[in-house]
Amino acid sequence: RTLEFPRDFGAHPDYRTEWWYITGWLEDDAGTAHGFQVTFFRVRTLRGEHNPSLFAPRQLILAHAAVSDPQLGRLRHAERVARALPPLAEVSSGGHVAARLGDWSLLQHADGHYSTNAGGEDFSFALDFTTTAPPVLRGDTGFSQKTADPRNASHYYSRPQLAVQGTLTLAGAPRTVHGVAWLDHEWSSEILPPEARGWDWVGLNLDDGSSLMAFQMRDHAGRAWWATAHLVPPEGGAGTRSAPHE
């Protein structure tokens, strides 16, 4: 399936699992660094698909948000889940993504920039993200295998080197922040095989403007039995990949 934009920015409800995942590094006015993460998941349950009720749990929307606080020494985090019921809980299909779960949101605007609002009892953030580069297609032009069996794969693209600015509030104290972030969007209908024990992933925004994504699948003995990496140079383009291996 060839990825097309802006069509594939939005949701793909015929697939079982899908997520939009943003991680980043923020610095406040005092020079304190914070890591953050916000993720919206969409899950097709295969339950109630022929039930005409709006409350049938055909699709679930889940979200998780977190901020690292070095002074606190742990993550501040929160999560939510609800059955899809627009406009209270939804992820739009086609065009630019619009994910909402109560007052949490991840939106892609007409000019291409993203924004998010999320938080918990002791933290919140309202952030804007801008990019000057097109999406980076992972794997074989957006088809990313996770094992030697091509059924164990996802459609996958990234938006590395996102410039971030906005407001981070910790324990009721707001502060202006800026930094760099990374967005991943994946969707698939396959789970991993029984041989897979775990999945390690990293996305690095490098100081020279390049970016590196790498992951490995681990078996039950802890060995890497499938791994791949993708380096994108500062000017963008195809970059280099390692050959996946068993």
C-alpha positions in Angstrom: 0.0 0.0 0.0 1.6 3.3 -1.1 1.4 6.0 1.5 -0.2 9.2 0.3 -0.3 12.6 2.1 -2.3 14.2 3.5 -4.6 11.2 3.3 -2.5 9.0 5.6 -2.0 11.6 8.3 -5.5 10.7 9.6 -6.9 7.5 11.0 -7.2 4.1 9.3 -10.2 2.6 11.1 -10.2 -0.7 9.1 -6.9 -1.6 10.8 -6.8 -3.1 14.2 -4.2 -0.9 15.9 -2.9 2.6 15.3 -1.0 5.2 17.2 0.4 8.8 17.0 3.4 9.1 19.4 5.2 12.3 20.1 8.3 12.4 22.4 10.5 15.4 22.9 13.0 17.4 24.9 12.0 20.8 26.5 13.9 23.5 28.2 12.1 26.2 30.3 13.1 29.8 31.0 15.2 28.8 33.9 17.2 26.4 31.8 15.7 23.2 33.3 15.3 20.3 30.9 12.2 18.1 30.7 11.3 15.1 28.6 7.7 14.7 27.5 5.6 12.2 25.7 2.0 12.1 24.4 0.4 9.2 22.6 -3.1 8.7 21.1 -4.1 5.1 20.2 -7.0 3.8 18.2 -8.0 0.2 18.5 -10.6 -1.6 16.4 -12.1 -4.2 18.8 -14.0 -6.3 16.3 -16.9 -6.2 18.7 -20.3 -4.7 18.0 -19.4 -3.8 14.4 -23.0 -4.5 13.3 -24.6 -3.0 16.3 -26.3 0.3 15.3 -25.9 1.8 18.8 -23.6 4.8 19.1 -22.4 3.2 22.3 -21.2 0.0 20.7 -17.4 -0.4 21.4 -16.4 -0.8 17.8 -13.4 1.5 18.2 -11.5 2.5 21.4 -9.5 5.7 21.8 -6.7 5.6 24.4 -4.2 8.3 25.4 -1.2 8.6 27.6 0.9 11.6 28.6 4.0 12.1 30.7 6.6 14.6 31.7 10.0 13.9 33.4 10.7 16.2 36.3 14.3 16.1 37.5 13.5 17.9 40.7 10.7 15.4 41.6 12.8 12.4 40.5 10.1 10.6 38.7 7.6 10.9 35.8 4.4 12.8 36.2 1.9 10.9 34.0 -1.8 10.4 33.2 -3.9 8.2 30.9 -7.4 7.9 29.5 -9.5 5.5 27.6 -13.0 5.7 26.0 -15.0 4.1 23.3 -15.1 6.3 20.2 -18.0 8.7 20.4 -17.5 11.9 18.4 -17.0 14.6 19.4 -16.0 13.4 22.9 -13.6 10.7 21.8 -12.5 10.4 18.2 -9.6 10.3 15.7 -10.5 11.7 12.3 -10.0 9.7 9.1 -8.4 11.1 6.0 -6.6 14.4 5.7 -5.0 15.9 8.7 -5.2 14.1 12.1 -7.6 15.3 14.7 -7.5 13.2 17.9 -9.6 14.1 20.9 -10.3 12.4 24.2 -12.2 14.8 26.4 -10.1 18.0 26.7 -7.0 16.2 25.5 -6.1 16.6 21.8 -3.6 16.1 19.1 -4.3 18.3 16.1 -2.7 18.8 12.7 -3.6 22.2 11.3 -4.1 23.4 7.7 -0.6 24.8 7.5 0.9 21.5 8.6 1.9 22.3 12.1 0.7 20.2 15.1 -0.6 21.1 18.5 -1.4 19.1 21.6 -3.0 19.6 25.0 -2.8 17.0 27.7 -2.2 16.7 31.4 -3.0 15.1 34.8 -3.5 16.2 38.4 -0.1 17.6 38.8 1.0 18.6 35.3 -0.2 19.8 31.9 1.2 21.0 28.6 0.0 23.0 25.6 2.6 22.6 22.8 2.9 23.5 19.2 5.1 21.6 16.7 6.5 22.8 13.3 8.4 21.1 10.6 10.0 22.1 7.3 10.6 18.5 6.0 8.2 15.9 4.5 7.4 12.7 6.4 10.2 10.1 6.6 8.9 6.8 5.3 10.2 3.8 7.3 11.1 0.3 6.0 10.2 -0.2 2.3 8.6 3.2 1.4 6.5 3.1 4.5 6.1 -0.7 5.0 8.1 -1.6 8.1 8.7 -5.3 8.8 9.1 -6.4 12.4 10.1 -10.0 11.6 11.1 -12.1 8.6 7.4 -12.8 8.0 6.0 -9.8 6.1 2.7 -10.2 7.8 4.3 -8.9 11.0 4.6 -5.4 9.8 3.2 -1.9 10.1 2.7 1.1 7.9 5.1 3.6 9.5 6.3 7.2 9.0 8.0 9.7 11.2 8.3 13.5 11.6 11.7 14.0 13.3 13.3 17.4 14.2 10.0 19.1 15.1 10.5 22.5 16.6 8.5 22.8 19.9 7.2 25.8 21.8 4.5 26.3 24.3 3.6 26.1 28.0 4.4 23.4 30.6 2.7 23.5 34.0 4.1 21.6 36.9 2.3 21.5 40.3 0.3 24.6 39.2 3.3 26.7 38.1 3.3 27.4 34.4 6.5 28.0 32.5 7.3 28.8 28.9 9.2 26.0 27.1 10.9 25.3 23.8 12.7 22.3 22.3 12.8 19.6 19.8 10.4 16.6 19.3 9.7 13.5 17.2 6.4 12.2 15.9 5.7 8.6 14.9 2.5 7.3 13.2 2.0 3.5 12.7 -0.9 1.3 11.9 -1.3 -2.5 11.5 -3.7 -5.4 11.9 -1.1 -8.0 13.0 0.3 -8.8 16.4 3.8 -10.1 16.9 4.4 -13.8 16.8 4.8 -16.0 19.9 8.6 -16.0 19.4 8.8 -12.3 20.1 9.4 -11.4 23.7 10.0 -7.6 23.5 10.7 -4.6 21.3 13.3 -1.9 21.9 13.0 1.4 19.9 14.8 4.7 19.9 14.4 7.9 17.9 17.2 10.4 18.1 17.1 14.0 16.9 20.8 14.8 16.4 22.4 18.3 16.9 23.4 18.6 13.2 19.8 18.3 12.1 20.0 14.6 11.2 17.9 11.9 12.8 18.3 8.2 13.7 15.6 5.6 14.2 16.5 2.1 15.3 14.6 -0.9 16.8 15.2 -4.5 17.5 12.9 -7.4 18.2 14.0 -9.7 21.1 13.3 -13.4 21.5 12.6 -15.2 24.8 16.3 -15.6 25.4 16.8 -11.8 25.0 18.6 -12.1 21.6 17.9 -9.6 18.9 16.4 -11.7 16.1 15.3 -8.8 13.9 16.8 -5.3 13.9 16.9 -2.3 11.6 18.1 1.3 11.6 17.5 4.4 9.5 19.7 7.5 9.4 18.4 10.6 7.7 20.9 13.3 6.9 20.3 17.0 7.8 19.0 17.9 4.3 16.5 15.0 4.4 16.3 12.3 1.7 16.5 8.5 1.9 19.4 8.3 4.2 20.9 4.8 5.0 19.4 1.7 6.5 21.0 -1.4 8.0 19.7 -4.7 6.6 17.2 -6.3 8.9 18.4 -9.7 10.1 17.2 -12.7 12.1 
